[in-house]
Amino acid sequence: MDAYTLYVMSNSPYSDKIRMYLRLKRLPVVEVRENLRNREQVLKARTGRTMVPVVITPADEAMNDSTHITRRLERACPTPALRPADPGRRGFDALVEDYADEWVVRVMLASRWLHEPDAEQNRTVIAADMTCGVHEVEMAVAREIFPQGITATLPPMGATRETLGFLLDDLRGLVADLDALFAAHRFVGGAGPTVADLALYGQLNQIRRDPTGRTIVGDPARPHGRWLGDVERRGDGAAAEFPGDGAPDGDALAPLARRIAATYLRFAVANARALEESPKGPLAVELADGVPFQAARAGYNRKCLQALLGELEEAVAAAGRLVGGAADRAILDELGRLGALVEPYPALARAVGR
């Protein structure tokens, strides 16, 4: 089989997600680091953007956006399957993926760029990538220029010094939820890793590389640390360390579902409703337990929510549930806040009581 080409950056969680996805698919891959030259000549020329990961297929199709890549390759290369066969669980898998990609990334970026030792390390990592094979650009110049594009995105995302304490506490809570889940289960979906595992892995793998993050994430003696290792062991073609292969039920997944509902879904629903009033301006959201959170109104996040609602609609229409039990109640209660915005999704609308 001809090889896929994967363009990555060393400190990109989405690159880690897709690298592991391709490893688990057992697809031949040639990996290329994004640098100052290929980001314009290849990435922007082929996708219109300079963001990674980008996958170029053996048929010369260029794909970006990690979620789109997984959906496209699941159809093209269905074996081994990395999304659940059960439609309800497939919907829940999409929710966890979206949560990791669009919420946990805020925690990762805030911790990385608002702690100076972490920022210093990552300035060097980015500069090393951008100057790799581009000898006319000095490392010192690259260290100062390229991180600015990332740090400029933090305030609109709500990743600020004012929210840093809350975001780190939320990360500690997520790790505790994952410890509880992985103490009794191998992966989010049971026997094998799915895209939900890979999205969480991408973010947490980056967090554990940073000086601050490694004090919170990655202890191999804790269940979430074992899970990180099992994702990598399966990527290498080895057996998982955890012996059980049963799928967690709705009650086992409830703490994670409640966290997603109280943070990411609360934000995403408020953002969608605010955009109905005005396309621009600040967004003030009261998260669970009365925590204030401020960000910019974001059309991109509305598109993400619409895509997610489409997947949840398919799941509920086919299975009558996601994973059932307390997990479904937490998710559906939060989605009920959409009001009339959920009505284009009839099965979901009925499930939330519209």
Sequence and secondary structure as in RCSB ss.txt:
>XXXX:A:sequence
MDAYTLYVMSNSPYSDKIRMYLRLKRLPVVEVRENLRNREQVLKARTGRTMVPVVITPADEAMNDSTHITRRLER
ACPTPALRPADPGRRGFDALVEDYADEWVVRVMLASRWLHEPDAEQNRTVIAADMTCGVHEVEMAVAREIFPQGI
TATLPPMGATRETLGFLLDDLRGLVADLDALFAAHRFVGGAGPTVADLALYGQLNQIRRDPTGRTIVGDPARPHG
RWLGDVERRGDGAAAEFPGDGAPDGDALAPLARRIAATYLRFAVANARALEESPKGPLAVELADGVPFQAARAGY
NRKCLQALLGELEEAVAAAGRLVGGAADRAILDELGRLGALVEPYPALARAVGR
>XXXX:A:secstr
   EEEEE TT HHHHHHHHHHHHTT  EEEEE  TTHIIIIIIHHHSS  S EEE TT  EEESHHHHHHHHHH
H  SS  S SSHHHHHHHHHHHHHIIIIIHHHHHHHHHHSHHHHHHHHHHHHHHHHTT TTS HHHHHHHTHHHH
HTTHHHHT SHHHHHHHHHHHHHHHHHHHHHHTT SBTTBSS  HHHHHHHHHHHHHTTSTTGGGTS  TTSHHH
HHHHHHHHHHTT   S        TTTTHHHHHHHIIIIIHHHHHHHHHHHH SSSEEEEE GGG EEEEE  HH
HHHHHHHHHHHHHHHHHHHSSSS HHHHHHHHHHHGGGGGGGTTSHHHHHHHT 
